[in-house]
Amino acid sequence: MRWIQARIDVVTDGDGTVTQIAGIATDVTERKEREQKLRQFRKAVEATAHAVYITATDGTIEYVNPAFEEITGFSEAEAVGQDPSILKSGEYGEEYYEELWETILSGEQWADEMLEERADGEEIVFNQTISPITDEDGQPQKFVAVGQDTTQQKEYEGRGESPDVD
């Protein structure tokens, strides 16, 4: 199947009689396929149970998915425009964050389990990966973070139990 975009112009004389019809057709199949893939990708990110957020290279949050809102307690309106320090529990020193930033700014992926803080002040264990989204030259343009709340799992492990699996 091909997608065609057509534009037709009608030329009339002084009496309003059509004297010419001119048109152009452009194959837009590739664009439509890319749009479909983007819609599918967005639906997948919106549907996942893992928190996903995207930041600019300065750390400003530009996007959060519904799971981010549910896990962290921060709404999209509260999170977008802020930076990930809204989750900061105070557990880690500056050296920790410097290493994180050095890693992702160099184009590498960073992963760790962190003690974070929800909007309501409750601490959560947040297992996350932060990856650079790079340009053609490998330079970071944005960062995407994917995280999972592992608080309950850690509580079970701390008691020497294992969570029930249905």
N, C-alpha and C positions, 0 to 999 in steps of 0.2 A: 504494500500500500504506500502511496506517495501523498504528501501534503502539498497542495498548491495554493499560493496566495495570488489572487487575481485583482487587478485594478482596471476598471473600464471607464473611459471618458466618452461622453456623447457630445458631438459638435452639432449645433443647430444654426440655421440661417436666421435672418431677421424676422421671419414669420413663425419661428419655433419649430420648423420642420427639421427633423434629423437628417443631416447631410453626411455625417461620418460617425463611425464608432471606432475608437482606438482602444486597444487593451494591451496589457502586459501580464504575463503569468510568471511567477517565480516559484521554484521548488524550495519549500521550507521544511522538508522532511527531517533533515538533520536537527534543525532548531526544535522542532516539535518533539523529536525523540529525546533530546537533552532535557527539555522541559518536563517530559514524562518521568525521566530518571530522577530529576530533582524533586518532583512531587512525591515519588515513591520513597526517596531517601528521607525527605522531611517527615513523611508518615511513619517511617521506621523509627526515627529519632524521637518523635512525639509519643510513640507507643511503648518504647522500651522502659523497663522498670529501673534502669540505671540513670542516675543524674547525669545530664550532659549540659555543659555550658561552654560558650565560645567567647574568647576575649581578644581584644586588640593586643598588639605587642607591648603596650604599656600596662596591660592587666585590666583595662576597663572591660567589664562584662557587657557583651553585646547581645547575647542570646542565652536563654535557659529553657530547658524542656519541662513539661509538667512534673516529671519525676524529681527534678531538682527542687521544684517548689514544694512537693510533698515531703521529701527527705529533709530539706534544710529549714522548712517553714518560712522561707523568704519568697514572696510573690515575685512574678516577673517584673512588676513595676518597682518593687523594692530593690531588686538585684541589678537590673540593667542600669548601666551608668556608674555602678559601684565597682570595686575590685574584689577579688576573692578574699581579701582580709576581713570581709564581713563574717566569714566563717571561723576566723582565728580564735583559738581557745586560749592563747597565751602560753601554751605548752612548749613552744619551740623558740629558740633564740634567733637572732639576726643571721647567724652563720648558716643555719638550716635553710632559710629563705634565699640567701645569697647563692647557695649551692643549687637550689631548685632553679632559680632564674638563670644562672650561668649555664646550666644543662640545657634548658629549653631554648634559650637565645642562641646557643651554638648549633641548634637544629636537631638536637637529640631528644629522645623521649625520656620522661621522668615518671617513676612510679613509686608509691609508698602508701603505707597505711598511716593515717594521721588522726589525731584526736582533734576534732573540730567542734564548733558550737553552733547550734541551731538558732533561729531567730528568737525563740523563747528562752534561750540561755542553757538549754539542756545539751550536755556533751554527747557527741556521737563519734563512733569509730568509722572513719570514712576511708575506704580503700580506693585510691584513685590513680589514674594515669593521665598525664598531660603530654600532649603531642603537638609539635609545631605543624602548622599548615604553611607550606613553603611555596615560593614562586618557582619559576623555571630554573633559576640559578641556585635554588636550595636555601634562599633567605627566608626566615620566618616572616609571615605576613599577619598571622593570627595564631591563636592557640586553641585547641579543643581539649577539654577535660571530661573524662568519663569516670564517674565514681559510684560506689556501692556502699550503702550503710551496712557495716558488718558488726554493729554494736551488739545485737542479740547473740550472734555467733561467738563473739569474744566473751560475753557473759557466761555462756555455756562452757566454753573452754576453760575459763577461770574457775569454774566449779567442778571441772573434770567430767562434765557431761557432754553429750552430743545432742544437737537439736533434733526434734522429731521431723522426719521427712515423710510427707504424705505420698 
